[in-house]
Amino acid sequence: MGDPVEILGYVAAALGTVSWLPQTIKTWRTRAVKDLSFWALLLVFATVSSWLVYGLLIVNWPLIVANVICVILVGLLVIAKLRFEPRAVTPAAAPADTGTAPLV
């Protein structure tokens, strides 16, 4: 059997990674992104990307594997937020309100 500390690392990495799977699947199935915070997703994306770079620098496989998957899953949520969020529509050249009643 492997080193208990490394096994713990893989277990923690697996749990942290799997935790993003249900949200990612649900978001892409329903296309419901209204309640997802864009800035929170970007912050999480930056966090897992940083952990991935750190894992690569110290060659720590639990960190690398978990954060490659997390970057993909959280990246998909960011893409979904950008793709499925309704855009604010501005009225096209609406006539200015003059405060007078229209002539009939």
N, C-alpha and C positions, 0 to 999 in steps of 0.2 A: 504494500500500500504506500501511497505517496506521503509527502510531508504534510502533517495536519494543518500547518499555517497556510500552505498553498491550496489545500482542499477547501479550507474556510474561505479563502479568496475567491475560488471558483464558485462556491455556493452563494456568496454575497453578490458576486458579479451576475450570476444567473438570475437571482431574485430581483436585483435592480433593473436588469435588462427586461425580464419578462413583465415587469410592472408597466412598461410602456406599450406592450402589445395590445391589450384590450382597448385602450383609448385610440390607438392608431387604426385598428380594424374598424371600430365603431364610427370613427370620424369619416373614414373613406367610404364606408357602406351608406351612412346616412347623409353625408355631406353637411352635417350640422356643425358649424364652427363658431356660432355666435358667442358661446360661453367660454371659448378658448382665448386666453390672453396672448396676443401676439408678442408683447414684450417679455412676458414670462417664458414663452416658448423660445424666443431668441436667447434669453439668458441661460436657459437649460441647454440649448444647443451649444452656446459658447462654453459652458461648463463641461459637458461631455466631450467636446472637441479638445479642450485643454487637458482633460484626463487622458484622452487618447494619445496626445503628443507626449505627455509625461510617461505613460506606459511604454511608448515606443522608445523613448530616450533611455529608460532604465531596463528595457526588455523584460517587462512583466506581463506574461501572457494572460493572466486573468483580467488585468486592466485593459489590455489591447483588445481582446475578444469582446468583452462586455461593452466597451465604449465604441467599437466599430459598429456593433449592432444598435447601440443607443443613438449614435449619430445618424444612422439610417432611419430609425423609427421617429426620432424627434424631428429630423429633417423632413420626413414625410408629413408630419403634423404642420410644420411651418409652411410647406408647399400647399397643403390642403387649406390652411387659413388664408393664404394669398389667393388661391384659386376659387374657393367657394364663398368667400365673404362678399356679401352684396356691396356693390360700389355705391357711393352717394351720387345721386343723379341731380345735376343742376338743371334748372329749367332753361330751355333753349330760347333765348331772346324773347322773354315774356314782356309784353308791353308794360310800361311803367304805370303805376296807379296814380292818376291825376287827382283823385278825390272827388270827381264829378260822376254823376250817374250817366250811364250810356244812353245815347239817343236811340229811340226805338222807332 
